[in-house]
Every structure is written in structure tokens, then in C-alpha cells.
């Protein structure tokens, strides 16, 4: 059980970092959408970045 606990801890740290990278991508694309005049999509992406 100790091995599974350690593995879960490592996976959680990995997933948190991975999701932060996705959030950065979402923010970049939201800014691009804003530049295209797509405020609707920017709001959607910003919503996902917050959650």
C-alpha cells in the first residue's frame, strides 16, 4: 500500500503541473480570441482557467 500512496502522490503533483500548463495555453488562446474580437470565447476560456 505504501508504494501506491507514493505513486498517487507523484501522480497528483504531475497532474497539477500538467493542468497549470494547460491553463497557460488557454490564457494565450483567450488573448488571441480577444484580438479577433471574440469576447464570447475569451469569457469561456477564462472561466476554464479559473476552475
PDB file with one MODEL, atoms N, CA, C and O in Angstrom:
MODEL        1
ATOM      1  N   UNK A   1       0.820  -1.202   0.000  1.00  0.00           N
ATOM      2  CA  UNK A   1       0.000   0.000   0.000  1.00  0.00           C
ATOM      3  C   UNK A   1       0.865   1.268   0.000  1.00  0.00           C
ATOM      4  O   UNK A   1       0.473   2.288  -0.566  1.00  0.00           O
ATOM      5  N   UNK A   2       2.014   1.201   0.621  1.00  0.00           N
ATOM      6  CA  UNK A   2       2.907   2.354   0.667  1.00  0.00           C
ATOM      7  C   UNK A   2       3.349   2.785  -0.720  1.00  0.00           C
ATOM      8  O   UNK A   2       3.451   3.976  -1.011  1.00  0.00           O
ATOM      9  N   UNK A   3       3.612   1.792  -1.582  1.00  0.00           N
ATOM     10  CA  UNK A   3       4.019   2.108  -2.954  1.00  0.00           C
ATOM     11  C   UNK A   3       2.915   2.828  -3.707  1.00  0.00           C
ATOM     12  O   UNK A   3       3.178   3.760  -4.467  1.00  0.00           O
ATOM     13  N   UNK A   4       1.674   2.392  -3.496  1.00  0.00           N
ATOM     14  CA  UNK A   4       0.546   3.035  -4.179  1.00  0.00           C
ATOM     15  C   UNK A   4       0.338   4.454  -3.670  1.00  0.00           C
ATOM     16  O   UNK A   4      -0.002   5.349  -4.444  1.00  0.00           O
ATOM     17  N   UNK A   5       0.539   4.665  -2.376  1.00  0.00           N
ATOM     18  CA  UNK A   5       0.413   6.009  -1.801  1.00  0.00           C
ATOM     19  C   UNK A   5       1.462   6.947  -2.396  1.00  0.00           C
ATOM     20  O   UNK A   5       1.164   8.091  -2.740  1.00  0.00           O
ATOM     21  N   UNK A   6       2.685   6.450  -2.512  1.00  0.00           N
ATOM     22  CA  UNK A   6       3.763   7.257  -3.084  1.00  0.00           C
ATOM     23  C   UNK A   6       3.484   7.549  -4.561  1.00  0.00           C
ATOM     24  O   UNK A   6       3.692   8.666  -5.034  1.00  0.00           O
ATOM     25  N   UNK A   7       3.013   6.534  -5.275  1.00  0.00           N
ATOM     26  CA  UNK A   7       2.693   6.715  -6.686  1.00  0.00           C
ATOM     27  C   UNK A   7       1.580   7.752  -6.855  1.00  0.00           C
ATOM     28  O   UNK A   7       1.655   8.618  -7.727  1.00  0.00           O
ATOM     29  N   UNK A   8       0.549   7.655  -6.016  1.00  0.00           N
ATOM     30  CA  UNK A   8      -0.544   8.619  -6.094  1.00  0.00           C
ATOM     31  C   UNK A   8      -0.043  10.032  -5.823  1.00  0.00           C
ATOM     32  O   UNK A   8      -0.451  10.977  -6.499  1.00  0.00           O
ATOM     33  N   UNK A   9       0.825  10.179  -4.851  1.00  0.00           N
ATOM     34  CA  UNK A   9       1.386  11.496  -4.534  1.00  0.00           C
ATOM     35  C   UNK A   9       2.133  12.072  -5.738  1.00  0.00           C
ATOM     36  O   UNK A   9       1.980  13.248  -6.070  1.00  0.00           O
ATOM     37  N   UNK A  10       2.938  11.234  -6.383  1.00  0.00           N
ATOM     38  CA  UNK A  10       3.686  11.686  -7.563  1.00  0.00           C
ATOM     39  C   UNK A  10       2.745  12.025  -8.715  1.00  0.00           C
ATOM     40  O   UNK A  10       2.942  13.021  -9.411  1.00  0.00           O
ATOM     41  N   UNK A  11       1.722  11.192  -8.913  1.00  0.00           N
ATOM     42  CA  UNK A  11       0.761  11.459  -9.987  1.00  0.00           C
ATOM     43  C   UNK A  11       0.022  12.770  -9.753  1.00  0.00           C
ATOM     44  O   UNK A  11      -0.170  13.548 -10.688  1.00  0.00           O
ATOM     45  N   UNK A  12      -0.391  13.019  -8.524  1.00  0.00           N
ATOM     46  CA  UNK A  12      -1.109  14.260  -8.224  1.00  0.00           C
ATOM     47  C   UNK A  12      -0.241  15.479  -8.506  1.00  0.00           C
ATOM     48  O   UNK A  12      -0.716  16.463  -9.073  1.00  0.00           O
ATOM     49  N   UNK A  13       1.029  15.419  -8.113  1.00  0.00           N
ATOM     50  CA  UNK A  13       1.933  16.541  -8.391  1.00  0.00           C
ATOM     51  C   UNK A  13       2.083  16.739  -9.901  1.00  0.00           C
ATOM     52  O   UNK A  13       2.081  17.870 -10.388  1.00  0.00           O
ATOM     53  N   UNK A  14       2.211  15.642 -10.629  1.00  0.00           N
ATOM     54  CA  UNK A  14       2.338  15.717 -12.080  1.00  0.00           C
ATOM     55  C   UNK A  14       1.085  16.321 -12.704  1.00  0.00           C
ATOM     56  O   UNK A  14       1.177  17.202 -13.559  1.00  0.00           O
ATOM     57  N   UNK A  15      -0.085  15.849 -12.276  1.00  0.00           N
ATOM     58  CA  UNK A  15      -1.340  16.335 -12.858  1.00  0.00           C
ATOM     59  C   UNK A  15      -1.553  17.808 -12.569  1.00  0.00           C
ATOM     60  O   UNK A  15      -2.056  18.540 -13.421  1.00  0.00           O
ATOM     61  N   UNK A  16      -1.177  18.251 -11.381  1.00  0.00           N
ATOM     62  CA  UNK A  16      -1.315  19.676 -11.046  1.00  0.00           C
ATOM     63  C   UNK A  16      -0.454  20.518 -11.978  1.00  0.00           C
ATOM     64  O   UNK A  16      -0.930  21.509 -12.531  1.00  0.00           O
ATOM     65  N   UNK A  17       0.796  20.138 -12.156  1.00  0.00           N
ATOM     66  CA  UNK A  17       1.682  20.877 -13.058  1.00  0.00           C
ATOM     67  C   UNK A  17       1.168  20.823 -14.497  1.00  0.00           C
ATOM     68  O   UNK A  17       1.183  21.827 -15.209  1.00  0.00           O
ATOM     69  N   UNK A  18       0.723  19.664 -14.906  1.00  0.00           N
ATOM     70  CA  UNK A  18       0.204  19.490 -16.267  1.00  0.00           C
ATOM     71  C   UNK A  18      -0.994  20.414 -16.501  1.00  0.00           C
ATOM     72  O   UNK A  18      -1.101  21.043 -17.553  1.00  0.00           O
ATOM     73  N   UNK A  19      -1.882  20.492 -15.529  1.00  0.00           N
ATOM     74  CA  UNK A  19      -3.055  21.357 -15.672  1.00  0.00           C
ATOM     75  C   UNK A  19      -2.672  22.831 -15.676  1.00  0.00           C
ATOM     76  O   UNK A  19      -3.325  23.632 -16.345  1.00  0.00           O
ATOM     77  N   UNK A  20      -1.637  23.199 -14.949  1.00  0.00           N
ATOM     78  CA  UNK A  20      -1.157  24.590 -14.978  1.00  0.00           C
ATOM     79  C   UNK A  20      -0.677  24.951 -16.383  1.00  0.00           C
ATOM     80  O   UNK A  20      -0.911  26.058 -16.868  1.00  0.00           O
ATOM     81  N   UNK A  21       0.005  23.991 -17.033  1.00  0.00           N
ATOM     82  CA  UNK A  21       0.462  24.232 -18.399  1.00  0.00           C
ATOM     83  C   UNK A  21      -0.727  24.433 -19.336  1.00  0.00           C
ATOM     84  O   UNK A  21      -0.696  25.310 -20.200  1.00  0.00           O
ATOM     85  N   UNK A  22      -1.759  23.634 -19.169  1.00  0.00           N
ATOM     86  CA  UNK A  22      -2.958  23.799 -19.990  1.00  0.00           C
ATOM     87  C   UNK A  22      -3.601  25.160 -19.731  1.00  0.00           C
ATOM     88  O   UNK A  22      -4.068  25.815 -20.663  1.00  0.00           O
ATOM     89  N   UNK A  23      -3.627  25.581 -18.486  1.00  0.00           N
ATOM     90  CA  UNK A  23      -4.219  26.882 -18.152  1.00  0.00           C
ATOM     91  C   UNK A  23      -3.462  28.002 -18.861  1.00  0.00           C
ATOM     92  O   UNK A  23      -4.074  28.958 -19.338  1.00  0.00           O
ATOM     93  N   UNK A  24      -2.148  27.891 -18.931  1.00  0.00           N
ATOM     94  CA  UNK A  24      -1.353  28.906 -19.641  1.00  0.00           C
ATOM     95  C   UNK A  24      -1.724  28.930 -21.118  1.00  0.00           C
ATOM     96  O   UNK A  24      -1.852  29.998 -21.716  1.00  0.00           O
ATOM     97  N   UNK A  25      -1.897  27.746 -21.704  1.00  0.00           N
ATOM     98  CA  UNK A  25      -2.306  27.674 -23.109  1.00  0.00           C
ATOM     99  C   UNK A  25      -3.684  28.301 -23.305  1.00  0.00           C
ATOM    100  O   UNK A  25      -3.895  29.058 -24.253  1.00  0.00           O
ATOM    101  N   UNK A  26      -4.617  27.990 -22.413  1.00  0.00           N
ATOM    102  CA  UNK A  26      -5.962  28.554 -22.522  1.00  0.00           C
ATOM    103  C   UNK A  26      -5.911  30.074 -22.468  1.00  0.00           C
ATOM    104  O   UNK A  26      -6.593  30.752 -23.237  1.00  0.00           O
ATOM    105  N   UNK A  27      -5.100  30.608 -21.557  1.00  0.00           N
ATOM    106  CA  UNK A  27      -4.992  32.066 -21.438  1.00  0.00           C
ATOM    107  C   UNK A  27      -4.426  32.685 -22.716  1.00  0.00           C
ATOM    108  O   UNK A  27      -4.900  33.725 -23.173  1.00  0.00           O
ATOM    109  N   UNK A  28      -3.400  32.033 -23.292  1.00  0.00           N
ATOM    110  CA  UNK A  28      -2.819  32.542 -24.546  1.00  0.00           C
ATOM    111  C   UNK A  28      -3.867  32.562 -25.650  1.00  0.00           C
ATOM    112  O   UNK A  28      -3.985  33.545 -26.383  1.00  0.00           O
ATOM    113  N   UNK A  29      -4.624  31.481 -25.768  1.00  0.00           N
ATOM    114  CA  UNK A  29      -5.651  31.412 -26.813  1.00  0.00           C
ATOM    115  C   UNK A  29      -6.784  32.385 -26.536  1.00  0.00           C
ATOM    116  O   UNK A  29      -7.373  32.927 -27.471  1.00  0.00           O
ATOM    117  N   UNK A  30      -7.099  32.614 -25.269  1.00  0.00           N
ATOM    118  CA  UNK A  30      -8.127  33.592 -24.932  1.00  0.00           C
ATOM    119  C   UNK A  30      -7.701  34.982 -25.380  1.00  0.00           C
ATOM    120  O   UNK A  30      -8.513  35.750 -25.896  1.00  0.00           O
ATOM    121  N   UNK A  31      -6.432  35.300 -25.182  1.00  0.00           N
ATOM    122  CA  UNK A  31      -5.934  36.601 -25.623  1.00  0.00           C
ATOM    123  C   UNK A  31      -5.971  36.707 -27.149  1.00  0.00           C
ATOM    124  O   UNK A  31      -6.297  37.762 -27.692  1.00  0.00           O
ATOM    125  N   UNK A  32      -5.637  35.620 -27.834  1.00  0.00           N
ATOM    126  CA  UNK A  32      -5.733  35.633 -29.297  1.00  0.00           C
ATOM    127  C   UNK A  32      -7.171  35.851 -29.735  1.00  0.00           C
ATOM    128  O   UNK A  32      -7.440  36.623 -30.655  1.00  0.00           O
ATOM    129  N   UNK A  33      -8.100  35.159 -29.064  1.00  0.00           N
ATOM    130  CA  UNK A  33      -9.524  35.304 -29.400  1.00  0.00           C
ATOM    131  C   UNK A  33      -9.971  36.742 -29.174  1.00  0.00           C
ATOM    132  O   UNK A  33     -10.750  37.288 -29.954  1.00  0.00           O
ATOM    133  N   UNK A  34      -9.478  37.346 -28.112  1.00  0.00           N
ATOM    134  CA  UNK A  34      -9.809  38.746 -27.832  1.00  0.00           C
ATOM    135  C   UNK A  34      -9.346  39.622 -28.987  1.00  0.00           C
ATOM    136  O   UNK A  34     -10.049  40.548 -29.392  1.00  0.00           O
ATOM    137  N   UNK A  35      -8.169  39.329 -29.513  1.00  0.00           N
ATOM    138  CA  UNK A  35      -7.638  40.080 -30.641  1.00  0.00           C
ATOM    139  C   UNK A  35      -8.483  39.922 -31.892  1.00  0.00           C
ATOM    140  O   UNK A  35      -8.487  40.803 -32.752  1.00  0.00           O
ATOM    141  N   UNK A  36      -9.193  38.816 -32.004  1.00  0.00           N
ATOM    142  CA  UNK A  36     -10.076  38.575 -33.145  1.00  0.00           C
ATOM    143  C   UNK A  36     -11.468  39.162 -32.911  1.00  0.00           C
ATOM    144  O   UNK A  36     -12.344  39.063 -33.769  1.00  0.00           O
ATOM    145  N   UNK A  37     -11.660  39.775 -31.741  1.00  0.00           N
ATOM    146  CA  UNK A  37     -12.969  40.322 -31.416  1.00  0.00           C
ATOM    147  C   UNK A  37     -13.932  39.261 -30.902  1.00  0.00           C
ATOM    148  O   UNK A  37     -15.144  39.475 -30.895  1.00  0.00           O
ATOM    149  N   UNK A  38     -13.410  38.134 -30.478  1.00  0.00           N
ATOM    150  CA  UNK A  38     -14.248  37.035 -29.992  1.00  0.00           C
ATOM    151  C   UNK A  38     -14.334  37.065 -28.472  1.00  0.00           C
ATOM    152  O   UNK A  38     -13.756  36.212 -27.798  1.00  0.00           O
ATOM    153  N   UNK A  39     -15.039  38.025 -27.941  1.00  0.00           N
ATOM    154  CA  UNK A  39     -15.153  38.162 -26.484  1.00  0.00           C
ATOM    155  C   UNK A  39     -15.873  36.973 -25.864  1.00  0.00           C
ATOM    156  O   UNK A  39     -15.571  36.578 -24.738  1.00  0.00           O
ATOM    157  N   UNK A  40     -16.810  36.411 -26.586  1.00  0.00           N
ATOM    158  CA  UNK A  40     -17.571  35.262 -26.080  1.00  0.00           C
ATOM    159  C   UNK A  40     -16.622  34.108 -25.754  1.00  0.00           C
ATOM    160  O   UNK A  40     -16.735  33.495 -24.692  1.00  0.00           O
ATOM    161  N   UNK A  41     -15.692  33.811 -26.654  1.00  0.00           N
ATOM    162  CA  UNK A  41     -14.765  32.707 -26.431  1.00  0.00           C
ATOM    163  C   UNK A  41     -13.776  33.041 -25.334  1.00  0.00           C
ATOM    164  O   UNK A  41     -13.386  32.168 -24.559  1.00  0.00           O
ATOM    165  N   UNK A  42     -13.370  34.289 -25.263  1.00  0.00           N
ATOM    166  CA  UNK A  42     -12.448  34.688 -24.198  1.00  0.00           C
ATOM    167  C   UNK A  42     -13.074  34.412 -22.839  1.00  0.00           C
ATOM    168  O   UNK A  42     -12.408  33.909 -21.934  1.00  0.00           O
ATOM    169  N   UNK A  43     -14.362  34.743 -22.697  1.00  0.00           N
ATOM    170  CA  UNK A  43     -15.045  34.501 -21.420  1.00  0.00           C
ATOM    171  C   UNK A  43     -15.069  33.013 -21.090  1.00  0.00           C
ATOM    172  O   UNK A  43     -14.873  32.624 -19.939  1.00  0.00           O
ATOM    173  N   UNK A  44     -15.308  32.190 -22.093  1.00  0.00           N
ATOM    174  CA  UNK A  44     -15.344  30.740 -21.861  1.00  0.00           C
ATOM    175  C   UNK A  44     -13.968  30.250 -21.414  1.00  0.00           C
ATOM    176  O   UNK A  44     -13.862  29.504 -20.440  1.00  0.00           O
ATOM    177  N   UNK A  45     -12.912  30.666 -22.120  1.00  0.00           N
ATOM    178  CA  UNK A  45     -11.571  30.205 -21.767  1.00  0.00           C
ATOM    179  C   UNK A  45     -11.146  30.703 -20.393  1.00  0.00           C
ATOM    180  O   UNK A  45     -10.538  29.961 -19.622  1.00  0.00           O
ATOM    181  N   UNK A  46     -11.460  31.936 -20.091  1.00  0.00           N
ATOM    182  CA  UNK A  46     -11.098  32.472 -18.774  1.00  0.00           C
ATOM    183  C   UNK A  46     -11.830  31.684 -17.692  1.00  0.00           C
ATOM    184  O   UNK A  46     -11.263  31.405 -16.635  1.00  0.00           O
ATOM    185  N   UNK A  47     -13.075  31.327 -17.948  1.00  0.00           N
ATOM    186  CA  UNK A  47     -13.827  30.514 -16.975  1.00  0.00           C
ATOM    187  C   UNK A  47     -13.089  29.205 -16.699  1.00  0.00           C
ATOM    188  O   UNK A  47     -12.947  28.811 -15.541  1.00  0.00           O
ATOM    189  N   UNK A  48     -12.615  28.524 -17.751  1.00  0.00           N
ATOM    190  CA  UNK A  48     -11.926  27.264 -17.575  1.00  0.00           C
ATOM    191  C   UNK A  48     -10.583  27.448 -16.884  1.00  0.00           C
ATOM    192  O   UNK A  48     -10.132  26.558 -16.163  1.00  0.00           O
ATOM    193  N   UNK A  49      -9.945  28.582 -17.093  1.00  0.00           N
ATOM    194  CA  UNK A  49      -8.653  28.837 -16.463  1.00  0.00           C
ATOM    195  C   UNK A  49      -8.806  29.027 -14.957  1.00  0.00           C
ATOM    196  O   UNK A  49      -7.886  28.730 -14.194  1.00  0.00           O
ATOM    197  N   UNK A  50      -9.943  29.512 -14.539  1.00  0.00           N
ATOM    198  CA  UNK A  50     -10.175  29.745 -13.116  1.00  0.00           C
ATOM    199  C   UNK A  50     -10.536  28.473 -12.385  1.00  0.00           C
ATOM    200  O   UNK A  50     -10.347  28.376 -11.173  1.00  0.00           O
ATOM    201  N   UNK A  51     -11.052  27.499 -13.105  1.00  0.00           N
ATOM    202  CA  UNK A  51     -11.507  26.257 -12.453  1.00  0.00           C
ATOM    203  C   UNK A  51     -10.537  25.137 -12.599  1.00  0.00           C
ATOM    204  O   UNK A  51     -10.784  24.037 -12.104  1.00  0.00           O
TER     205      UNK A  51
ENDMDL
END
